[in-house]
């Protein structure tokens, strides 16, 4: 392998189907590369067996193999920026990426890695094998630093989670106090009703004892009506208290339905627009700029451009999913990188137990128990997008300090069926609106 191998761009190391760095990359006869599992599932679902990029047909006899060259390149990325190491800094004597050049090395002597390789080879007369060994040693150090950073991030996330857990416990305590107040109010109502009925009965008996003849000429309707009116008044007051409390709880919940015009052809949406999962074959649908393809994704029908909002999504039984919000103007075709710079604020699960926040560089999330229901919360004015484990009342991740300038739409990706292990649907749950 020569230094020219390092001239691949970051986009060339991403699978356009799963939007992640290649895992066991396979090359089609047309020259396009994909994760082996992704393209295998794509060809099995697509009866015409066409390449997702150029639509060239793939013969059923063609055997997919792992491209070892691309596989090796997929792990040779900058630990800080996740981009290929294409340049050499003569001042610091280190291999760097384009983002490093633009940031910390913009005033240094920086040359393309291939140029430095040729210069070293000519000036020092050393072999290509030694040069590659030097590069591999630096890659090893980069990997060690990246692992150290990951451990540090996980520790920070755990500390944050503990703090949020304490705050969540306080919220639960307040909710219990609220429930006790409602229960006490209802008991007071029942006690008042009972005492009022006893008092009225005593008045009726006194009226009868004073003058039975007159009392017989008076119907009990007026007294009964008075009791009923008093009871109804008490009930209405209790209802007003409860409604005010419940409205305060549910005031930020929004009704979300899925937009079929944006759904990838392999996705199956329920009739009420509340559920979505990946099917076994692609539907024949008209081409549209609104539709995601080849990314297996769908947006909500309604966009939001102000205030606070949240919605809950059931993820129980799934091995992979992506949830969040996206700008209405996001790119939906070809290769898509999900991060705030491209208009996506999301978290995702892969391989059953690996949770990530999709920032410029994916951030591993510390998750103790697998969430069965995830809450997506947005404060538009504050520039905040947060994700919670609803049942455990634990914060999973927050994007803070964001700036929103257009409508945000709920974003969903149930992931591929993963050979039948990921067929459970994402379900937009109505609990928040029915409290």
C-alpha positions in Angstrom: 0.0 0.0 0.0 1.4 3.4 -0.9 0.8 6.9 0.5 -1.6 7.5 -2.4 -4.0 5.2 -0.6 -4.7 8.0 1.9 -6.1 10.3 -0.7 -9.7 9.0 -0.3 -12.2 11.6 0.9 -14.4 11.2 3.9 -17.5 10.8 1.8 -15.9 7.9 -0.1 -15.6 6.0 3.2 -19.4 6.2 4.0 -22.1 3.7 2.9 -24.9 5.7 1.3 -27.5 3.2 2.6 -26.8 3.1 6.3 -24.9 6.5 6.3 -22.1 5.0 8.5 -18.4 4.2 7.9 -18.1 1.1 5.8 -18.3 -2.2 7.6 -17.0 -5.1 5.4 -17.2 -2.9 2.3 -18.2 -4.7 -1.0 -17.7 -3.4 -4.5 -20.3 -3.8 -7.3 -19.3 -4.3 -11.0 -20.1 -0.7 -11.6 -17.5 0.4 -9.1 -19.7 1.7 -6.3 -19.0 0.6 -2.7 -21.4 -0.3 0.1 -21.4 -2.2 3.4 -21.7 -5.9 2.5 -24.8 -6.4 4.7 -26.5 -3.2 3.4 -26.1 -4.0 -0.3 -27.0 -7.7 0.2 -30.3 -6.7 1.8 -30.8 -4.0 -0.9 -30.4 -6.5 -3.8 -32.6 -9.0 -2.1 -35.4 -6.5 -1.6 -35.0 -5.0 -5.1 -36.4 -7.4 -7.6 -34.6 -5.6 -10.4 -31.2 -5.9 -8.5 -30.0 -2.4 -9.4 -27.1 -0.4 -7.8 -28.6 2.3 -5.5 -26.3 4.9 -7.0 -26.2 4.5 -10.8 -29.1 2.0 -11.2 -26.8 -0.4 -13.2 -28.2 -4.0 -12.9 -26.3 -6.6 -10.9 -26.2 -10.2 -12.2 -27.5 -12.7 -9.7 -24.4 -14.8 -10.2 -22.1 -11.9 -9.1 -20.5 -12.9 -5.8 -19.9 -10.1 -3.3 -16.5 -10.0 -1.6 -15.0 -7.7 1.0 -12.8 -5.0 -0.5 -9.8 -5.2 1.8 -8.3 -2.0 0.5 -11.4 0.1 1.3 -11.8 -1.8 4.6 -8.3 -0.8 5.7 -8.9 2.8 4.7 -12.1 3.0 6.6 -10.3 3.0 9.9 -7.5 5.4 8.9 -9.3 8.6 9.9 -8.4 11.6 12.1 -9.4 10.8 15.7 -10.5 14.4 16.3 -12.4 15.2 13.1 -13.1 11.8 11.6 -11.6 12.7 8.2 -8.9 11.1 6.1 -5.3 11.9 6.9 -4.3 13.5 3.6 -1.6 16.1 4.7 1.8 16.3 6.5 2.7 19.2 8.7 6.5 19.9 8.5 6.5 22.1 11.6 4.9 19.5 13.9 6.1 16.5 11.9 2.8 14.8 12.0 0.1 13.5 9.6 -3.2 15.5 9.7 -6.6 16.0 8.0 -8.1 19.0 6.1 -9.9 20.2 9.3 -6.6 20.1 11.2 -5.1 22.2 8.4 -7.9 24.8 8.6 -7.7 24.9 12.4 -4.4 24.5 14.3 -2.0 24.2 11.3 -3.1 27.0 9.1 0.2 29.0 9.6 2.4 25.9 9.3 4.2 24.4 6.3 1.7 21.8 5.2 2.1 19.6 2.1 0.0 16.7 0.6 1.0 13.4 2.2 1.9 11.9 -1.2 4.3 14.8 -1.8 6.0 14.3 1.5 6.2 10.6 0.9 8.0 11.0 -2.4 10.3 13.6 -0.8 11.2 11.3 2.1 11.7 8.4 -0.3 14.1 10.5 -2.5 16.0 12.4 0.2 16.5 9.6 2.8 16.5 6.6 0.5 14.3 4.6 2.8 11.9 2.0 1.6 8.2 2.3 1.2 7.8 -0.3 3.9 9.5 1.9 6.5 7.4 4.9 5.5 4.2 2.8 5.9 5.5 1.5 9.3 5.9 5.1 10.5 2.4 6.0 9.4 1.0 2.9 11.1 2.7 3.8 14.3 1.1 7.2 14.2 -2.2 5.6 13.4 -1.8 3.4 16.5 -1.2 6.4 18.7 -4.2 8.2 17.2 -6.3 5.1 18.0 -5.0 5.1 21.6 -5.8 8.7 22.0 -9.3 8.2 20.5 -10.0 5.4 23.0 -8.8 7.6 25.9 -11.1 10.3 24.7 -14.0 7.9 24.5 -13.5 6.7 28.0 -13.3 10.3 29.2 -16.5 11.1 27.4 -18.3 8.1 28.9 -17.2 9.1 32.4 -18.6 12.6 31.8 -21.9 11.2 30.5 -22.2 9.0 33.5 -21.7 12.0 35.9 -24.3 14.0 33.9 -26.7 11.0 34.0 -26.4 10.8 37.8 -27.2 14.5 38.1 -30.2 14.2 35.9 -31.3 11.1 37.8 -31.4 13.1 41.0 -33.4 15.8 39.3 -35.8 13.2 37.8 -36.4 11.8 41.3 -37.3 15.3 42.5 -39.8 15.6 39.6 -41.4 12.2 40.5 -41.7 13.4 44.1 -43.5 16.5 43.0 -45.8 14.4 40.8 -46.6 12.1 43.8 -47.4 15.2 45.9 -49.7 16.4 43.1 -51.5 13.1 43.1 -51.9 13.2 46.9 -53.4 16.7 46.6 -56.0 15.5 44.1 -56.8 12.5 46.2 -57.2 14.7 49.3 -59.5 17.1 47.4 -61.7 14.2 46.2 -62.0 12.9 49.8 -63.0 16.3 51.0 -65.6 16.5 48.3 -67.1 13.1 49.4 -67.0 14.1 53.0 -68.8 17.4 52.3 -71.5 15.6 50.2 -72.1 13.2 53.1 -72.3 16.0 55.7 -74.6 18.1 53.4 -77.0 15.1 52.9 -77.2 14.5 56.7 -77.9 18.1 57.3 -80.7 18.3 54.7 -82.2 15.1 56.1 -82.3 16.7 59.6 -83.9 19.9 58.2 -86.5 17.8 56.5 -87.3 15.9 59.7 -87.6 19.2 61.6 -90.0 20.6 59.0 -92.1 17.5 59.2 -92.2 17.6 63.0 -93.3 21.2 63.0 -96.3 20.8 60.7 -96.8 17.5 59.0 -99.8 18.7 57.0 -98.0 21.6 55.5 -94.9 19.5 54.9 -97.0 16.9 53.0 -98.1 19.6 50.6 -94.6 20.5 49.7 -92.6 18.2 47.4 -89.1 17.1 48.2 -88.0 18.3 44.7 -86.6 21.7 45.9 -84.5 20.1 48.6 -83.2 17.3 46.4 -82.4 19.9 43.7 -80.4 22.0 46.2 -78.4 18.9 47.2 -77.7 18.0 43.6 -76.7 21.6 42.8 -74.3 21.7 45.7 -72.8 18.3 44.8 -72.4 19.4 41.1 -70.6 22.6 42.3 -68.1 20.7 44.3 -67.5 18.2 41.4 -66.9 21.1 39.0 -64.4 22.7 41.3 -62.5 19.5 41.7 -62.6 19.0 37.9 -61.3 22.5 37.3 -58.3 21.8 39.6 -57.5 18.6 37.9 -57.9 20.1 34.4 -55.5 22.9 35.3 -52.9 20.5 36.6 -53.2 18.1 33.6 -53.1 21.0 31.1 -49.9 22.2 32.7 -48.4 18.7 32.2 -49.5 18.1 28.6 -49.1 21.7 27.3 -45.9 20.8 25.4 -47.1 17.5 23.8 -47.7 17.6 20.1 -49.6 15.2 17.8 -47.1 13.7 15.3 -48.0 11.6 12.2 -45.7 10.3 9.5 -45.6 11.8 6.0 -45.9 9.0 3.3 -44.6 11.4 0.6 -41.2 11.4 2.3 -41.0 7.7 3.1 -38.3 5.4 1.5 -40.0 2.8 -0.8 -39.1 -0.1 1.6 -40.9 1.5 4.6 -44.4 0.4 5.6 -46.5 3.0 7.4 -49.7 2.2 9.3 -53.0 3.7 8.2 -53.1 6.1 11.1 -49.5 7.3 10.4 -48.3 6.3 13.8 -46.2 3.3 13.1 -43.4 2.5 10.6 -41.1 -0.5 9.9 -38.9 -1.8 7.0 -40.7 -4.2 4.7 -39.3 -7.2 2.7 -39.6 -5.5 -0.7 -39.6 -2.0 -2.3 -42.8 -0.5 -3.5 -43.0 1.1 -6.9 -43.5 4.8 -6.2 -43.2 7.9 -8.3 -39.9 9.7 -8.0 -40.0 12.8 -5.7 -37.5 15.3 -4.3 -39.3 14.9 -1.0 -38.6 11.2 -0.7 -35.6 9.7 1.1 -33.6 7.3 -1.0 -31.5 5.2 -0.5 -31.5 6.3 3.2 -34.3 4.3 5.0 -36.0 7.3 6.6 -39.3 9.3 6.9 -40.3 12.7 8.3 -43.4 13.8 10.2 -46.1 15.6 8.4 -46.2 18.8 10.5 -43.2 21.1 11.1 -42.6 23.4 14.0 -41.0 26.8 14.1 -41.5 28.1 17.7 -42.1 27.2 21.3 -41.5 24.0 23.2 -42.7 20.5 22.1 -42.2 16.8 22.7 -43.4 13.5 21.4 -42.8 9.9 22.6 -41.7 6.9 20.4 -41.8 3.3 21.4 -38.6 1.5 20.3 -39.1 -1.8 22.2 -37.8 -4.9 20.5 -35.6 -3.2 17.9 -31.9 -3.8 17.2 -31.4 -0.5 15.4 -33.2 2.9 15.0 -32.6 6.6 14.5 -34.8 9.4 16.1 -34.7 13.2 16.1 -35.6 16.3 14.2 -34.5 17.7 10.8 -34.8 20.9 8.9 -37.4 20.9 6.1 -34.7 21.8 3.6 -32.3 18.8 4.3 -30.9 16.7 1.5 -32.8 13.4 1.1 -31.0 11.8 -1.9 -27.8 9.9 -2.2 -25.2 10.0 0.6 -26.4 11.8 3.7 -24.4 12.5 6.9 -26.7 13.0 9.8 -25.4 15.8 12.0 -26.4 19.4 13.0 -24.2 20.9 10.3 -26.4 19.2 7.7 -29.7 20.0 9.5 -30.2 16.8 11.6 -30.3 16.5 15.4 -30.6 12.8 16.2 -29.5 9.8 18.3 -29.3 6.2 17.1 -28.9 2.6 18.2 -27.0 0.0 16.2 -26.0 -3.6 16.9 -28.6 -3.9 19.7 -26.6 -2.0 22.4 -24.4 0.7 20.8 -26.0 4.2 21.3 -24.6 7.3 19.7 -25.4 11.0 19.4 -24.9 12.0 15.7 -22.8 15.1 16.2 -20.0 16.1 13.7 -18.2 13.1 15.2 -20.6 10.4 16.7 -20.6 10.6 20.5 -21.0 7.2 22.4 -23.9 7.4 24.9 -23.7 5.7 28.3 -27.0 3.8 28.6 -27.5 1.5 31.5 -30.9 0.0 30.5 -32.3 -0.3 27.0 -35.0 2.3 26.6 -38.4 1.0 25.5 -39.8 4.5 24.9 -37.8 7.6 23.9 -39.0 11.2 24.3 -37.8 13.8 21.8 -38.0 17.3 23.3 -37.4 20.6 21.5 -37.2 24.2 22.8 -37.0 26.2 19.6 -36.1 29.6 21.1 -33.5 28.1 23.4 -31.9 26.1 20.6 -32.3 22.8 22.6 -33.0 19.3 21.4 -33.0 16.6 24.2 -33.7 12.9 24.3 -35.0 11.0 27.3 -35.7 7.4 28.4 -39.3 7.9 29.3 -39.8 4.9 31.7 -36.5 5.5 33.6 -36.9 9.4 33.5 -33.3 9.7 32.4 -31.7 12.1 30.0 -29.9 10.3 27.2 -28.4 13.3 25.4 -28.9 17.1 24.7 -27.9 19.3 21.8 -27.5 22.8 23.3 -26.7 26.2 21.9 -28.2 25.5 18.5 -29.7 28.1 16.2 -32.9 27.3 14.3 -34.0 29.4 11.4 -36.6 27.3 9.7 -39.2 24.6 10.5 -38.1 21.4 12.2 -39.8 18.1 11.4 -39.8 14.9 13.4 -37.3 12.4 11.8 -37.6 8.6 12.0 -35.5 5.7 10.7 -36.6 2.2 11.8 -33.5 0.7 10.2 -33.3 -2.3 7.9 -35.0 -5.5 8.9 -31.5 -6.9 9.8 -32.3 -10.5 8.6 -35.6 -10.4 10.5 -34.3 -9.4 13.9 -35.3 -5.7 13.5 -38.9 -5.9 12.2 -40.6 -4.3 15.2 -42.1 -0.9 14.3 -41.3 2.5 15.7 -44.6 3.6 17.3 -45.5 7.2 18.0 -47.3 6.8 21.3 -50.3 8.9 22.3 -49.8 8.9 26.1 -48.6 12.4 26.2 -51.8 13.7 24.6 -54.2 11.5 26.7 -53.1 12.5 30.2 
